[in-house]
């Protein structure tokens, strides 16, 4: 969860990462990953800017295409 109340999750067969409002549960954003992101996303901050990163490797028990990528997104500045 971010300081601004966003919850990120992935791990679905549609290979999307999503952001939800922590208070309402409403989906606010999504993006397609190169392959499934079945690891938990991590949030970090550099020079006051927040980022979310996820390992996208696919495969496993989900039976999706395999890959090897780390994907990072910058959160909008407030």
Phi and psi in degrees as a GROMACS rama.xvg file:
@    title "Ramachandran Plot"
@    xaxis  label "Phi"
@    yaxis  label "Psi"
@TYPE xy
-91.4232  168.798  UNK-2
-62.6114  -26.7884  UNK-3
-88.6079  6.5416  UNK-4
86.8063  27.3187  UNK-5
-100.522  139.893  UNK-6
-116.226  125.998  UNK-7
-105.918  140.631  UNK-8
-151.047  157.339  UNK-9
-143.018  -144.549  UNK-10
81.9735  26.2569  UNK-11
-115.506  156.63  UNK-12
-64.2316  -20.9489  UNK-13
-79.4671  -0.215193  UNK-14
61.5321  29.7806  UNK-15
-99.7415  148.297  UNK-16
-106.627  139.758  UNK-17
-129.489  152.657  UNK-18
-118.485  134.255  UNK-19
-121.999  150.078  UNK-20
-73.7608  124.455  UNK-21
-64.2851  -28.2694  UNK-22
-84.3365  -40.6332  UNK-23
-104.231  -20.7952  UNK-24
80.9201  2.45414  UNK-25
-70.2209  137.839  UNK-26
-74.8588  125.274  UNK-27
-106.08  -22.2898  UNK-28
-163.947  152.209  UNK-29
-152.04  157.428  UNK-30
-148.239  144.907  UNK-31
-80.4774  131.061  UNK-32
-91.9084  160.067  UNK-33
-64.0744  -33.5003  UNK-34
-148.216  175.97  UNK-35
-56.7587  138.892  UNK-36
-105.55  87.7949  UNK-37
-95.1514  2.1149  UNK-38
-93.5362  156.264  UNK-39
-66.7211  136.393  UNK-40
-66.8051  152.129  UNK-41
-121.813  144.201  UNK-42
-112.299  136.4  UNK-43
-143.796  167.433  UNK-44
-130.718  137.304  UNK-45
-133.711  124.027  UNK-46
50.4346  40.5477  UNK-47
82.8095  -1.33037  UNK-48
-106.607  133.627  UNK-49
-93.1278  146.108  UNK-50
-134.68  154.954  UNK-51
-123.098  136.144  UNK-52
-131.017  146.715  UNK-53
-143.193  142.677  UNK-54
-83.344  124.534  UNK-55
-113.146  106.664  UNK-56
-123.738  -14.7569  UNK-57
59.8176  -159.653  UNK-58
66.1838  -143.624  UNK-59
62.694  -151.923  UNK-60
-67.2637  -17.6652  UNK-61
-76.2737  -17.7654  UNK-62
69.2136  23.0712  UNK-63
-93.0138  170.64  UNK-64
-55.6157  142.817  UNK-65
-92.8462  153.153  UNK-66
-158.23  -168.027  UNK-67
-157.203  90.3941  UNK-68
-149.417  148.152  UNK-69
-107.601  130.361  UNK-70
-120.776  127.317  UNK-71
-120.481  144.859  UNK-72
-127.902  137.081  UNK-73
-87.9431  132.991  UNK-74
-79.9333  149.036  UNK-75
-59.6679  143.812  UNK-76
-75.6649  142.973  UNK-77
